């Protein structure tokens, strides 16, 4: 096997790690204390299909990462989750703001963040959909688990889950009677603290509350600003959550939750690379006579902008939800979820990254959303079903300015109607959108025999969107509206080979809502609606405990995507920008995912996963420039690998030493959906560790940790512009420190 591995493009470290992956192993499990952590194969329950069921019995590809595994792998936000799940990649580019998360599953996702764009992967918190990519890079203190569903989830989750869905499930009030204090201090100025308590107040009322703070120094400086607001890559965030649970009757439970976050950080590390001498008549690459490599800072993490304020970003958001669960009878239950969320952000990029004032885009945006979901669910005899009605409203904006609009961004320096863009000229744009989304769905399963189950679902979705925009090339504000609707479905079957092993097969249809182009710089004619993107996924899988010390999950799939909404550049206007989006392509993704855990001894186990993905664009309509047949979708590595060994050693007096390590590999990929050398992103490998001491009582833990111990610096996004490529660099640099946790049991 090892002689074959180099053909995959893996390093020597990757080859050794991939050999370890070949060991049988299980899905990540939740553990509450040291003894539970040693129970590698305890039953894992998930709610991915909006019903509670065993992970191994769920007929879909899903990874469940519990609270203990989040702690052991030093996972602090959603971006980190993307390092440990097969065929999942979470990255960012959005105006340098660290709160932005572009989630890609099996080659489908969205890098943009402007209000008229929709993600290809849905992110949910306790069943509430988050409509924006900006703000999706959630911090993850005091969560119960994170579930990652791979493949279209159009029936139960609906619109914008074309690639899959990510569910964040928080700890529920009253689940434990505890107060917990956690603190972290480390290199690079790392300071963090988490406070959490869960208590029962009366026989019917309980609550939980948490407060978190984290900060870290930056990795670079804005060298041409006299008093920069932030260092490049600096982190600072406050967040908190309060939840109340009321057992109104034996059959009715009402839970109310409120959360908020305030993030003020430095711009993500960003630089540029000049491309080879270019043809100035080529609207994609135009030539920069003034831009010279010597103008770039010696340290690529530094920024040479002269625009004050663009070096810092901020994000604030809050949300509230009410969930009512009513067991109406022995057969039927009713669930109602109402939510309201609001967010605002500022950011921006100096695209050329030097002091020439060639291309700067300060930006701000925000969105308000609310949603209602009413479910009627039932379980009787051999049947169970989940059904519901859903409504979602979002009203938001994106605005930018004053921004520089220079002549090389348009052929011959001309805008529409012969207008001339002056060097260093300033302008503004703003774009607004309101969305109303409606859906009705049902999903059911039937036990044909004790061993064979079949199931399926159907969903009707309808979106109504109204948008307006004003760009420098528009004579007046343009107003547009469009309606989109789609019927999505899935069918599945599962068979229990043994008490502990299941196989399944399924076919799913999903869709991503249509919309309007985010940057129609070429003129009002470009601000026109494009249709939905659709997907059909064929999948077979195997799950279970294959040996006393081994469990395994395997999924093989083929997914066909049609009516791809491809962004591309128009050579007649706005050549340096993404200007048009059309349903002009098709693509296919096929691959395999393996997640395993082996208990080598009672005290030593290895969790691992590997994903292989062959994804490419299979058809592009005539007239689309810059994207071609055979190109790979953006930000989609072919190989994803994770290995996480854990070792426990009990001391004579009852205390425990635990050693946990983690390895994450992502192979090379393209920054955009085009095979262009300048947008090639190299592979990366990350190593981390935790060495913990837990006292005999199990209520205090001290941990020595290391993150990205080899200080791997890698690209997370690349975008070819006129004469140069913009490069967003990683911010998760090497970090070493100590964590302390103390629990106070209140019962």
C-alpha positions as CSV (number, residue, x, y, z in Angstrom):
1,X,0.0,0.0,0.0
2,X,2.7,2.5,0.9
3,X,4.3,2.3,-2.5
4,X,1.0,3.5,-4.0
5,X,0.5,6.4,-1.7
6,X,2.9,8.9,-3.3
7,X,0.8,8.8,-6.5
8,X,-2.0,10.5,-4.5
9,X,0.2,13.6,-4.1
10,X,0.7,13.0,-0.4
11,X,3.8,13.9,1.6
12,X,5.7,11.4,3.7
13,X,3.7,12.4,6.7
14,X,0.5,11.9,4.8
15,X,1.6,8.5,3.6
16,X,2.3,7.3,7.1
17,X,-0.9,8.7,8.4
18,X,-3.0,7.2,5.6
19,X,-1.5,3.9,6.4
20,X,-2.9,4.3,9.9
21,X,-6.3,5.2,8.4
22,X,-6.4,1.7,6.9
23,X,-6.8,0.4,10.4
24,X,-10.5,-0.3,11.1
25,X,-11.9,2.3,13.5
26,X,-15.9,4.6,14.5
27,X,-17.6,7.8,14.3
28,X,-16.7,10.4,16.9
29,X,-18.5,9.8,20.1
30,X,-19.7,12.1,22.9
31,X,-18.2,11.5,26.3
32,X,-18.9,13.4,29.5
33,X,-16.0,12.3,31.7
34,X,-12.8,10.2,31.6
35,X,-14.5,6.8,32.1
36,X,-17.0,7.6,29.3
37,X,-14.2,8.7,27.1
38,X,-12.7,5.2,27.3
39,X,-16.0,3.7,26.1
40,X,-15.1,4.1,22.5
41,X,-18.2,2.3,21.2
42,X,-20.9,3.7,23.3
43,X,-24.2,4.3,21.3
44,X,-24.3,7.6,19.5
45,X,-27.7,9.2,18.9
46,X,-28.3,11.9,16.3
47,X,-31.2,14.0,15.3
48,X,-30.1,14.6,11.7
49,X,-33.5,13.4,10.3
50,X,-35.4,15.5,12.8
51,X,-36.0,12.4,14.9
52,X,-33.7,10.8,17.5
53,X,-32.1,7.6,16.2
54,X,-28.9,5.7,16.3
55,X,-26.0,7.0,14.2
56,X,-25.4,3.6,12.7
57,X,-29.1,3.1,11.8
58,X,-29.5,6.5,10.0
59,X,-29.5,5.8,6.2
60,X,-27.4,8.8,5.2
61,X,-23.7,9.9,5.4
62,X,-23.3,11.7,8.7
63,X,-20.5,12.6,11.1
64,X,-21.3,13.4,14.7
65,X,-18.6,15.3,16.7
66,X,-19.4,15.3,20.4
67,X,-18.3,17.8,23.1
68,X,-15.4,15.7,24.3
69,X,-14.0,15.4,20.8
70,X,-14.3,19.1,20.2
71,X,-12.2,19.6,23.3
72,X,-9.6,16.9,22.5
73,X,-9.1,18.3,19.0
74,X,-8.8,21.9,20.1
75,X,-11.9,22.8,17.9
76,X,-12.9,26.4,18.7
77,X,-15.1,27.4,15.8
78,X,-16.9,26.0,12.7
79,X,-13.8,26.5,10.6
80,X,-12.0,23.9,12.7
81,X,-14.8,21.4,12.1
82,X,-13.8,21.4,8.5
83,X,-10.5,19.9,9.4
84,X,-12.0,16.6,10.7
85,X,-14.8,15.5,8.5
86,X,-14.3,13.7,5.1
87,X,-15.1,15.7,2.0
88,X,-15.8,18.7,4.0
89,X,-13.8,22.0,3.5
90,X,-14.6,25.2,5.4
91,X,-12.7,28.3,4.3
92,X,-13.1,32.0,4.0
93,X,-12.5,35.0,1.8
94,X,-15.4,37.4,2.5
95,X,-13.9,40.9,2.8
96,X,-11.3,39.6,5.2
97,X,-13.8,39.1,8.0
98,X,-13.0,36.1,10.3
99,X,-16.7,35.6,11.0
100,X,-17.2,34.5,7.4
101,X,-17.4,30.8,6.6
102,X,-17.7,29.2,3.1
103,X,-18.8,25.6,3.7
104,X,-18.1,23.1,0.9
105,X,-19.3,19.5,1.0
106,X,-18.6,17.1,-1.8
107,X,-17.6,20.0,-4.1
108,X,-20.6,22.2,-3.5
109,X,-20.6,25.5,-1.6
110,X,-20.4,29.2,-2.1
111,X,-17.5,31.5,-1.5
112,X,-19.3,34.8,-1.8
113,X,-21.3,36.6,0.9
114,X,-23.2,39.5,-0.8
115,X,-26.9,39.6,0.2
116,X,-28.1,38.3,-3.1
117,X,-26.1,35.0,-2.8
118,X,-27.2,31.9,-1.0
119,X,-25.0,29.2,0.5
120,X,-24.8,25.7,-1.0
121,X,-24.6,24.1,2.5
122,X,-27.1,25.0,5.2
123,X,-25.9,25.8,8.8
124,X,-28.4,25.3,11.6
125,X,-28.3,26.0,15.3
126,X,-30.8,24.0,17.3
127,X,-33.0,23.6,14.2
128,X,-32.8,27.3,13.2
129,X,-31.4,28.0,9.8
130,X,-28.7,30.7,9.4
131,X,-29.3,32.5,6.2
132,X,-25.9,34.2,5.8
133,X,-22.3,33.0,5.3
134,X,-21.1,36.0,7.2
135,X,-21.5,35.0,10.8
136,X,-21.5,31.3,10.1
137,X,-18.0,30.8,11.5
138,X,-19.5,30.1,14.9
139,X,-17.5,29.7,18.1
140,X,-18.4,26.4,19.7
141,X,-18.2,26.6,23.5
142,X,-20.6,24.4,25.5
143,X,-22.2,22.6,22.6
144,X,-23.5,19.0,22.9
145,X,-22.4,18.0,19.4
146,X,-22.1,19.0,15.7
147,X,-23.7,16.9,13.1
148,X,-22.4,17.1,9.4
149,X,-24.8,15.6,6.8
150,X,-23.2,15.0,3.5
151,X,-25.2,15.0,0.2
152,X,-28.3,17.0,-0.8
153,X,-30.8,17.4,2.1
154,X,-33.7,18.8,0.1
155,X,-36.5,17.0,1.8
156,X,-36.1,17.7,5.5
157,X,-33.9,20.8,5.2
158,X,-35.0,22.3,1.9
159,X,-33.4,25.1,0.0
160,X,-29.7,25.8,0.0
161,X,-28.7,22.4,1.3
162,X,-27.4,21.2,-2.1
163,X,-24.1,19.9,-0.7
164,X,-25.4,19.0,2.8
165,X,-26.1,20.5,6.1
166,X,-24.3,21.3,9.4
167,X,-26.3,21.1,12.6
168,X,-24.9,22.7,15.8
169,X,-26.8,21.3,18.9
170,X,-26.3,23.1,22.1
171,X,-26.4,21.7,25.6
172,X,-30.0,21.8,26.9
173,X,-30.9,23.3,30.3
174,X,-31.2,20.7,33.1
175,X,-29.3,18.0,31.3
176,X,-26.7,18.3,34.1
177,X,-26.5,20.1,37.4
178,X,-23.1,21.8,37.1
179,X,-21.1,25.0,37.0
180,X,-18.0,25.0,34.9
181,X,-15.1,27.4,34.6
182,X,-12.5,27.0,31.8
183,X,-9.5,29.2,31.0
184,X,-6.8,29.2,28.4
185,X,-3.5,31.0,28.1
186,X,-1.0,30.5,25.3
187,X,1.5,31.8,22.9
188,X,0.7,34.6,20.4
189,X,-1.1,36.4,23.2
190,X,-3.9,33.8,23.5
191,X,-6.3,34.4,26.3
192,X,-9.7,32.7,26.6
193,X,-12.3,31.9,29.2
194,X,-15.7,30.1,29.2
195,X,-18.2,30.1,32.0
196,X,-21.1,27.7,32.0
197,X,-23.8,26.6,34.4
198,X,-26.9,24.4,34.1
199,X,-29.3,24.3,37.0
200,X,-32.8,23.1,38.0
201,X,-34.7,25.9,39.7
202,X,-38.0,24.2,40.4
203,X,-39.6,20.9,39.5
204,X,-40.7,22.4,36.2
205,X,-38.1,25.1,35.4
206,X,-34.4,24.8,34.6
207,X,-31.9,27.1,32.9
208,X,-28.4,27.2,31.4
209,X,-26.2,30.2,30.8
210,X,-22.8,30.6,29.3
211,X,-20.3,33.5,28.7
212,X,-17.2,33.3,26.6
213,X,-14.3,35.6,25.7
214,X,-11.3,35.0,23.5
215,X,-8.4,37.1,22.2
216,X,-5.1,36.5,20.3
217,X,-2.5,38.8,18.9
218,X,-2.2,39.3,15.2
219,X,0.4,37.9,12.8
220,X,1.1,41.1,10.8
221,X,0.7,44.9,10.8
222,X,-0.8,47.6,8.6
223,X,2.6,49.2,8.0
224,X,1.5,52.4,6.3
225,X,-1.1,53.4,8.8
226,X,0.0,55.7,11.7
227,X,-2.5,54.4,14.2
228,X,-4.0,51.1,12.9
229,X,-7.1,50.0,14.7
230,X,-6.1,46.3,14.7
231,X,-3.2,44.0,13.9
232,X,-3.6,41.8,10.8
233,X,-5.1,38.5,12.0
234,X,-5.9,39.8,15.5
235,X,-8.8,38.1,17.3
236,X,-11.2,39.4,20.0
237,X,-14.7,38.1,20.6
238,X,-17.4,38.1,23.4
239,X,-20.3,35.7,23.2
240,X,-23.0,34.4,25.5
241,X,-26.1,32.3,25.6
242,X,-29.1,31.9,28.0
243,X,-31.6,29.1,27.8
244,X,-34.7,28.4,29.8
245,X,-36.6,25.1,29.9
246,X,-40.2,24.9,31.2
247,X,-41.9,21.5,31.8
248,X,-45.4,23.0,31.5
249,X,-47.1,19.6,31.7
250,X,-46.0,16.0,31.5
251,X,-46.5,16.2,27.8
252,X,-45.5,19.8,27.0
253,X,-41.9,21.3,27.1
254,X,-41.1,24.8,26.1
255,X,-37.5,26.0,25.6
256,X,-36.5,29.6,25.0
257,X,-32.9,30.5,24.1
258,X,-31.1,33.8,23.5
259,X,-27.6,34.3,22.2
260,X,-25.3,37.1,21.2
261,X,-21.8,37.7,19.8
262,X,-19.5,40.7,19.4
263,X,-16.4,40.2,17.3
264,X,-13.8,42.9,16.7
265,X,-10.8,41.5,14.9
266,X,-8.1,42.4,12.4
267,X,-8.4,41.7,8.7
268,X,-7.5,38.1,7.8
269,X,-3.9,37.9,6.4
270,X,-4.0,38.9,2.7
271,X,-1.4,39.5,0.0
272,X,-1.1,39.4,-3.8
273,X,1.1,37.6,-6.3
274,X,1.8,39.3,-9.7
275,X,1.1,37.1,-12.6
276,X,3.4,36.7,-15.6
277,X,3.5,39.5,-18.2
278,X,0.0,39.8,-19.5
279,X,-1.8,41.0,-22.6
280,X,-3.2,44.4,-21.7
281,X,-6.0,43.8,-24.3
282,X,-7.2,40.7,-22.3
283,X,-10.0,41.9,-20.1
284,X,-9.3,39.1,-17.6
285,X,-5.7,39.9,-17.0
286,X,-5.1,43.5,-18.2
287,X,-1.6,44.9,-17.4
288,X,-0.6,47.0,-14.3
289,X,2.0,49.5,-15.4
290,X,2.3,50.9,-11.9
291,X,2.2,47.8,-9.7
292,X,5.6,46.4,-8.9
293,X,6.6,43.5,-6.7
294,X,8.9,45.7,-4.7
295,X,5.9,47.6,-3.3
296,X,4.8,44.5,-1.4
297,X,5.8,44.2,2.3
298,X,8.7,41.9,3.1
299,X,6.4,40.0,5.5
300,X,3.4,38.7,3.4
301,X,1.3,38.9,6.6
302,X,1.7,42.6,6.6
303,X,-0.6,44.9,4.7
304,X,0.6,48.0,2.8
305,X,-2.7,49.8,2.4
306,X,-3.1,53.5,3.1
307,X,-6.9,53.3,3.6
308,X,-7.5,53.7,7.3
309,X,-10.0,51.3,8.8
310,X,-9.8,48.6,6.2
311,X,-7.3,46.7,8.4
312,X,-10.0,46.0,11.0
313,X,-13.3,44.1,10.8
314,X,-16.2,43.6,13.1
315,X,-19.3,41.4,13.4
316,X,-22.2,41.5,15.8
317,X,-25.2,39.3,16.0
318,X,-27.9,38.2,18.3
319,X,-30.8,35.7,18.1
320,X,-33.7,34.2,20.0
321,X,-35.8,31.2,19.6
322,X,-38.7,29.4,21.2
323,X,-39.3,25.7,20.8
324,X,-42.4,23.9,22.0
325,X,-42.6,20.1,22.1
326,X,-46.0,18.6,22.8
327,X,-46.6,14.8,23.0
328,X,-50.2,15.0,21.9
329,X,-50.9,11.2,22.3
330,X,-49.1,7.9,22.3
331,X,-48.8,8.2,18.5
332,X,-48.6,11.9,17.6
333,X,-46.3,14.7,18.7
334,X,-46.2,18.4,17.7
335,X,-43.2,20.6,17.6
336,X,-43.1,24.4,16.9
337,X,-39.9,26.5,16.4
338,X,-40.0,30.3,16.1
339,X,-36.8,32.3,15.8
340,X,-35.6,35.9,15.2
341,X,-31.9,36.7,14.3
342,X,-30.1,39.9,13.3
343,X,-26.5,40.6,12.3
344,X,-24.2,43.4,11.1
345,X,-20.6,43.4,9.9
346,X,-17.9,45.7,8.4
347,X,-14.9,44.6,6.5
348,X,-13.2,45.2,3.2
349,X,-10.1,44.5,1.2
350,X,-7.4,46.5,-0.4
351,X,-7.3,44.2,-3.5
352,X,-3.9,45.3,-4.7
353,X,-2.4,45.1,-1.1
354,X,0.0,48.0,-1.8
355,X,0.0,51.8,-1.2
356,X,-1.1,52.8,-4.8
357,X,-4.8,53.2,-4.1
358,X,-5.6,51.1,-7.1
359,X,-8.5,49.0,-5.8
360,X,-10.0,49.2,-2.4
361,X,-13.4,48.0,-1.3
362,X,-14.5,49.0,2.3
363,X,-17.8,47.1,2.9
364,X,-20.6,46.8,5.4
365,X,-23.7,44.7,5.5
366,X,-26.4,43.2,7.6
367,X,-29.5,41.0,7.7
368,X,-32.6,40.4,9.8
369,X,-34.3,37.1,9.6
370,X,-37.2,35.3,11.3
371,X,-38.6,31.8,10.7
372,X,-41.5,29.6,11.9
373,X,-41.7,25.8,11.6
374,X,-44.6,23.6,12.7
375,X,-44.1,19.9,12.7
376,X,-46.5,17.0,13.1
377,X,-44.7,13.8,13.8
378,X,-45.9,10.3,14.6
379,X,-44.7,6.8,15.6
380,X,-46.9,3.7,15.6
381,X,-46.6,0.1,14.8
382,X,-44.0,-0.2,12.0
383,X,-44.3,3.4,10.8
384,X,-42.8,6.7,11.8
385,X,-43.0,10.1,10.0
386,X,-41.9,13.7,10.3
387,X,-44.0,16.4,8.5
388,X,-44.0,20.1,8.6
389,X,-44.8,23.6,7.4
390,X,-42.0,26.2,7.2
391,X,-41.7,30.0,6.6
392,X,-38.6,32.1,6.5
393,X,-38.1,35.8,5.9
394,X,-34.8,37.7,5.4
395,X,-34.2,41.4,4.8
396,X,-30.6,42.5,4.3
397,X,-28.1,44.7,2.5
398,X,-24.5,44.9,1.3
399,X,-22.9,48.3,0.6
400,X,-19.4,49.4,-0.3
401,X,-17.7,52.7,-0.6
402,X,-16.0,54.9,-1.1
403,X,-14.1,52.4,-3.3
404,X,-11.5,52.9,-6.0
405,X,-12.7,52.0,-9.5
406,X,-9.7,52.1,-11.8
407,X,-9.5,51.8,-15.6
408,X,-7.8,48.4,-15.9
409,X,-11.0,46.9,-14.5
410,X,-12.8,47.7,-17.8
411,X,-11.6,47.3,-21.4
412,X,-10.1,50.6,-22.6
413,X,-11.1,52.3,-19.3
414,X,-14.7,52.5,-20.4
415,X,-17.9,51.8,-18.5
416,X,-21.2,51.3,-20.1
417,X,-22.4,54.1,-22.4
418,X,-18.8,55.3,-22.9
419,X,-18.3,56.6,-19.4
420,X,-14.7,56.9,-18.5
421,X,-13.4,55.5,-15.1
422,X,-10.7,57.8,-13.9
423,X,-7.6,56.5,-12.1
424,X,-8.2,56.7,-8.4
425,X,-11.9,57.6,-9.0
426,X,-14.2,56.8,-6.0
427,X,-17.7,55.3,-6.1
428,X,-20.3,53.5,-4.1
429,X,-22.6,50.6,-4.6
430,X,-25.3,49.1,-2.5
431,X,-27.5,46.1,-3.0
432,X,-30.6,45.1,-1.0
433,X,-32.8,42.0,-1.0
434,X,-35.8,40.6,0.8
435,X,-36.7,36.9,0.7
436,X,-39.8,35.1,1.6
437,X,-39.5,31.3,1.6
438,X,-42.3,28.8,2.1
439,X,-42.2,25.0,2.3
440,X,-44.3,21.9,3.2
441,X,-42.7,18.5,3.7
442,X,-43.2,14.9,4.9
443,X,-40.6,12.2,5.5
444,X,-41.6,8.6,6.6
445,X,-40.0,5.3,7.2
446,X,-41.6,1.8,7.4
447,X,-40.2,-1.4,8.9
448,X,-41.0,-4.1,6.3
449,X,-39.5,-6.7,8.5
450,X,-37.4,-6.7,11.6
451,X,-34.4,-6.4,9.3
452,X,-35.5,-4.3,6.4
453,X,-36.7,-0.7,6.5
454,X,-37.7,1.6,3.6
455,X,-38.4,5.3,3.6
456,X,-38.8,8.4,1.6
457,X,-39.8,12.0,1.6
458,X,-41.3,14.9,-0.4
459,X,-41.0,18.6,-0.1
460,X,-42.4,21.6,-1.9
461,X,-40.4,24.9,-1.6
462,X,-41.2,28.3,-2.9
463,X,-39.0,31.5,-2.7
464,X,-40.0,35.0,-3.5
465,X,-37.2,37.5,-3.8
466,X,-37.2,41.3,-4.3
467,X,-33.9,43.1,-4.8
468,X,-32.6,46.5,-5.8
469,X,-29.2,47.8,-6.6
470,X,-27.3,50.9,-7.5
471,X,-23.8,50.6,-9.0
472,X,-21.5,53.3,-10.6
473,X,-22.4,52.0,-14.0
474,X,-26.2,52.2,-13.4
475,X,-28.0,55.4,-14.5
476,X,-30.6,54.8,-11.7
477,X,-31.4,52.2,-9.1
478,X,-32.7,49.0,-10.6
479,X,-35.5,47.0,-9.0
480,X,-36.0,43.3,-9.8
481,X,-38.1,40.4,-8.4
482,X,-38.4,36.7,-9.1
483,X,-40.1,33.6,-7.8
484,X,-38.5,30.2,-7.6
485,X,-40.1,26.8,-6.6
486,X,-39.0,23.3,-6.6
487,X,-40.2,19.8,-5.6
488,X,-37.4,17.7,-3.9
489,X,-37.6,14.1,-2.7
490,X,-35.6,11.2,-1.4
491,X,-36.1,7.4,-1.2
492,X,-34.0,5.0,0.9
493,X,-33.7,1.5,2.2
494,X,-31.7,0.0,5.0
495,X,-31.0,-3.6,6.0
496,X,-29.7,-4.9,9.2
497,X,-27.0,-7.5,8.4
498,X,-26.4,-8.3,12.0
499,X,-27.5,-6.7,15.3
500,X,-24.6,-4.3,15.0
501,X,-24.2,-3.8,11.2
502,X,-26.4,-2.0,8.7
503,X,-26.3,-1.3,5.0
504,X,-28.3,1.3,3.2
505,X,-29.0,2.8,-0.2
506,X,-30.6,6.1,-1.1
507,X,-31.4,8.5,-3.9
508,X,-31.9,12.2,-3.0
509,X,-32.8,15.4,-4.9
510,X,-31.8,18.8,-3.6
511,X,-31.7,22.3,-4.9
512,X,-30.1,25.7,-4.3
513,X,-32.4,28.7,-4.8
514,X,-32.0,31.0,-7.7
515,X,-31.1,34.7,-7.3
516,X,-29.4,37.8,-8.6
517,X,-25.8,38.5,-9.5
518,X,-23.9,40.0,-6.5
519,X,-21.6,42.3,-8.5
520,X,-23.2,43.6,-11.8
521,X,-20.5,46.2,-12.4
522,X,-21.1,46.1,-16.1
523,X,-24.5,47.8,-16.0
524,X,-28.1,47.3,-15.2
525,X,-28.7,44.6,-17.8
526,X,-26.5,42.3,-15.8
527,X,-28.7,42.6,-12.8
528,X,-31.1,39.8,-13.9
529,X,-32.3,36.6,-12.2
530,X,-30.8,33.2,-12.6
531,X,-32.6,29.9,-11.9
532,X,-32.2,27.2,-9.3
533,X,-29.4,24.7,-9.3
534,X,-30.5,21.0,-8.8
535,X,-28.8,17.8,-7.8
536,X,-29.5,14.1,-7.8
537,X,-27.4,12.0,-5.4
538,X,-27.0,8.2,-5.5
539,X,-25.5,6.7,-2.5
540,X,-24.8,3.3,-0.8
541,X,-23.4,2.9,2.7
542,X,-22.3,0.5,5.4
543,X,-22.3,1.2,9.1
544,X,-21.7,-0.7,12.3
545,X,-19.4,-2.4,14.7
546,X,-17.7,-5.0,12.6
547,X,-15.6,-6.5,15.4
548,X,-15.5,-6.4,19.2
549,X,-12.9,-3.6,18.9
550,X,-13.8,-2.1,15.6
551,X,-16.5,0.0,14.1
552,X,-16.8,1.6,10.7
553,X,-18.9,3.8,8.4
554,X,-18.5,3.8,4.6
555,X,-20.4,5.8,2.0
556,X,-20.0,5.7,-1.8
557,X,-21.8,8.2,-3.9
558,X,-22.3,9.8,-7.3
559,X,-24.0,13.2,-7.6
560,X,-25.1,15.0,-10.7
561,X,-25.6,18.7,-10.6
562,X,-27.6,20.5,-13.3
563,X,-28.3,24.2,-14.1
564,X,-25.1,25.2,-12.3
565,X,-25.2,29.0,-11.6
566,X,-21.7,29.8,-12.9
567,X,-20.1,33.2,-12.2
568,X,-18.0,34.5,-15.0
569,X,-16.5,37.7,-16.3
570,X,-18.1,39.7,-19.2
571,X,-15.3,40.9,-21.6
572,X,-17.4,43.9,-22.6
573,X,-17.8,45.5,-19.2
574,X,-16.3,45.1,-15.8
575,X,-13.8,42.6,-17.0
576,X,-11.9,42.4,-13.6
577,X,-15.0,41.6,-11.6
578,X,-17.5,38.7,-11.3
579,X,-20.3,40.3,-13.3
580,X,-22.7,37.7,-14.6
581,X,-24.2,34.6,-13.1
582,X,-26.1,32.2,-15.5
583,X,-27.4,28.6,-15.2
584,X,-24.8,27.6,-17.8
585,X,-23.2,24.4,-16.5
586,X,-23.3,20.8,-15.2
587,X,-21.0,18.9,-13.0
588,X,-20.5,15.5,-11.5
589,X,-19.1,14.4,-8.1
590,X,-18.2,10.9,-7.2
591,X,-16.3,9.5,-4.3
592,X,-16.1,7.5,-1.2
593,X,-15.9,8.3,2.6
594,X,-14.5,6.0,5.3
595,X,-14.7,6.7,9.0
596,X,-13.3,4.2,11.4
597,X,-12.2,3.7,15.1
598,X,-10.2,0.9,16.5
599,X,-9.8,0.2,20.2
600,X,-6.3,-1.2,20.1
601,X,-6.4,-1.7,23.9
602,X,-8.7,-0.7,26.7
603,X,-6.7,2.6,26.9
604,X,-5.6,3.2,23.4
605,X,-7.9,3.9,20.4
606,X,-7.5,5.5,17.0
607,X,-10.3,7.5,15.2
608,X,-9.7,8.2,11.6
609,X,-11.4,9.2,8.4
610,X,-10.6,9.5,4.7
611,X,-12.5,11.1,1.9
612,X,-11.9,10.8,-1.8
613,X,-13.7,13.1,-4.2
614,X,-13.5,13.2,-8.0
615,X,-15.5,16.3,-9.0
616,X,-15.4,18.2,-12.3
617,X,-17.5,20.5,-14.5
618,X,-18.9,18.3,-17.2
619,X,-20.6,20.9,-19.4
620,X,-20.5,24.6,-20.0
621,X,-22.7,26.5,-22.4
622,X,-21.2,28.5,-25.2
623,X,-20.4,32.1,-24.3
624,X,-19.2,31.5,-20.8
625,X,-15.7,32.8,-20.5
626,X,-13.1,31.6,-18.0
627,X,-14.7,28.3,-17.0
628,X,-14.5,25.2,-19.1
629,X,-15.4,21.5,-19.2
630,X,-13.0,19.5,-17.1
631,X,-12.4,22.3,-14.6
632,X,-12.7,21.4,-10.9
633,X,-15.2,23.1,-8.6
634,X,-13.7,25.7,-6.4
635,X,-12.2,24.9,-2.9
636,X,-12.7,21.1,-3.4
637,X,-9.7,18.9,-2.4
638,X,-9.6,15.5,-3.9
639,X,-8.3,13.9,-0.6
640,X,-9.3,14.7,2.9
641,X,-7.7,12.7,5.8
642,X,-8.0,12.8,9.6
643,X,-6.3,10.6,12.2
644,X,-6.8,11.1,16.0
645,X,-5.2,8.7,18.4
646,X,-6.1,8.8,22.1
647,X,-4.3,7.2,25.0
648,X,-5.4,7.1,28.7
649,X,-3.2,6.1,31.7
650,X,-4.7,5.6,35.2
651,X,-2.5,6.7,38.1
652,X,-2.4,4.8,41.3
653,X,-4.3,7.4,43.3
654,X,-7.2,7.5,40.8
655,X,-6.2,10.4,38.6
656,X,-5.8,10.0,34.8
657,X,-3.3,11.1,32.2
658,X,-4.8,11.4,28.7
659,X,-2.8,12.0,25.5
660,X,-4.7,13.0,22.4
661,X,-3.3,13.9,19.0
662,X,-4.8,15.0,15.7
663,X,-3.7,15.1,12.1
664,X,-5.6,16.8,9.3
665,X,-4.8,16.7,5.6
666,X,-6.4,18.5,2.6
667,X,-4.9,17.9,-0.8
668,X,-4.4,20.7,-3.4
669,X,-7.4,22.4,-5.0
670,X,-8.4,25.4,-7.1
671,X,-9.3,28.8,-5.6
672,X,-12.0,29.3,-8.2
673,X,-13.9,26.9,-10.6
674,X,-11.3,27.2,-13.3
675,X,-8.0,25.4,-14.0
676,X,-5.7,28.4,-13.7
677,X,-2.1,28.1,-12.3
678,X,-2.4,31.4,-10.5
679,X,-5.4,30.1,-8.5
680,X,-3.9,26.7,-7.5
681,X,-3.9,26.1,-3.8
682,X,-1.3,23.7,-2.4
683,X,-2.1,20.9,0.0
684,X,-1.7,21.4,3.7
685,X,-1.1,19.3,6.8
686,X,-2.0,20.2,10.4
687,X,-0.8,18.5,13.6
688,X,-2.1,19.1,17.1
689,X,-2.1,17.6,20.6
690,X,-3.5,17.7,24.1
691,X,-1.9,16.2,27.2
692,X,-4.3,16.3,30.1
693,X,-4.3,15.5,33.8
694,X,-7.7,14.8,35.4
695,X,-7.8,14.5,39.2
696,X,-9.3,11.5,41.0
697,X,-12.6,13.2,41.6
698,X,-13.0,13.9,37.9
699,X,-13.9,17.6,38.5
700,X,-10.6,19.3,37.6
701,X,-8.5,19.1,34.4
702,X,-5.2,20.7,33.4
703,X,-4.2,20.4,29.7
704,X,-1.0,21.2,27.8
705,X,-2.0,21.9,24.2
706,X,-0.5,22.5,20.8
707,X,-2.3,23.7,17.7
708,X,-0.7,23.6,14.2
709,X,2.5,22.6,15.9
710,X,4.6,22.8,12.7
711,X,3.2,26.3,11.9
712,X,1.9,25.4,8.5
713,X,0.9,28.6,6.7
714,X,-1.4,27.9,3.8
715,X,-3.7,29.6,1.4
716,X,-7.4,29.5,2.1
717,X,-8.5,31.4,-1.0
718,X,-7.1,32.7,-4.3
719,X,-8.8,35.0,-6.8
720,X,-7.3,36.0,-10.2
721,X,-7.8,39.7,-10.9
722,X,-6.3,42.1,-13.5
723,X,-2.6,41.5,-13.4
724,X,-2.4,39.8,-10.0
725,X,-4.0,37.1,-7.9
726,X,-5.4,38.0,-4.5
727,X,-4.3,35.5,-1.8
728,X,-6.1,35.0,1.5
729,X,-3.7,33.3,3.9
730,X,-4.4,31.1,6.9
731,X,-4.7,32.6,10.4
732,X,-4.5,29.4,12.5
733,X,-0.8,29.6,13.2
734,X,1.2,27.5,15.7
735,X,0.0,28.0,19.2
736,X,1.0,26.3,22.5
737,X,-0.4,26.8,26.0
738,X,-2.3,25.6,29.0
739,X,-6.0,25.0,29.5
740,X,-7.7,24.7,32.9
741,X,-11.2,23.3,33.6
742,X,-12.9,23.1,37.0
743,X,-16.5,21.7,37.5
744,X,-18.7,22.2,40.5
745,X,-21.5,19.6,40.7
746,X,-24.7,21.2,42.1
747,X,-26.9,18.1,42.8
